Amino acid sequence: MVLRKNCRTVTDRMKKEAFGEKKIWLALFVFLAAFFCQIGLHEFYEEGKSKRLHADTVQTAAFRRQQVTAEMAPYIQKSEDPGRDLGIYWLETKFGYETFPWQISGETFQEREKRWKRNPSYESYRNTCRAIWNAVEYFPIPESEKPGRKFVSFADSWMEERNYGGKRGHEGTDLMAGENVRGLYPVLSMTDGTVAKIGWLEKGGNRIGIWNEAGAYFYYAHLDSYANLKVGDQVKAGQLLGFMGDTGYGEAGTKGMFPVHLHLGIYIYPDGIEMSVDPYAVLKYAKQKKLKYCY
């Protein structure tokens, strides 16, 4: 009787131990399954995200909008490579429409760049971002040293409807004169570069175009007059290009068809196709980089 009881006790203990081992193995299996599932989901997510970058990304409306969110605006003011950092931020956040899941820092962007570099379109994409942002050194209108002088104002009007010469989208941002006086406000080059074009355009009036070495074209229109410049001249950021006016919308010399302002356009040339990008965020960034002039 005692022997039978002892056998039953040993058997019960063995069953409990076997059941305990099964639970351990089951828990380990569940943990490993969850772990590898998480890795798989992460890689699947990353793979899906990588499709945001392709050869034509810089031609999309989302890229051309150049949206800078409130969390990125203060960061790029101190970034040593704003074009690269914004470019990666846009790819990670679907051009500002999703949340950036990491801390915003140079180290983060450097780390995330390692993954994007695997994409064959990344280098060209990064170069375009840098051409727009890294070359910018100054706001195009200097601050006046004269007390009480009203400054310029601007709003995001890119691709708003315009009708002179036919219905079209507005390919730039207008900086409106605080005082509607032609020839008063100096216009400065925002970047180093080369004078690519200068002279009259029916819509742009007196205009000058500066081509920066990185491959972006900065277009300054409706000038009242020019500085002493010609095509092929090298200019430095902050150099005088001319004075703000109200020229255009007619034959050479036409003035007064609209208030005094500077039209700023920024253009890129993917595959040789001229495309405008929205200058508004670039101007907000550059507004912290104003020079001072006596006018």
ABEGO torsion letter per residue (X at the ends): XAAAAAAAAAAAAAAAAAAAAAAAAAAAAAAAAAAAAAAAAAAAAAAAAAAABBAAAAABAAAAAGBBBAAAAAAAAABABAAAAAAAAAAAAGGGABBBABBBBAAAAAAAAAAAAABAAAAAAAAAAAAAAAABABBABBBBABBGBBBBBBBBABGBBBABGEBBBBBEBBBBBABBBBGABBBBBABBEBBABBEBBAAAEBBBBBBBAAGBBBBBBGBABBBBBBBGBBBBBGBBAEBBBABEGEBBGBBGABBBBBBBBBBBBBGGBBBBBBAAAAAAAAAAABBBBBX
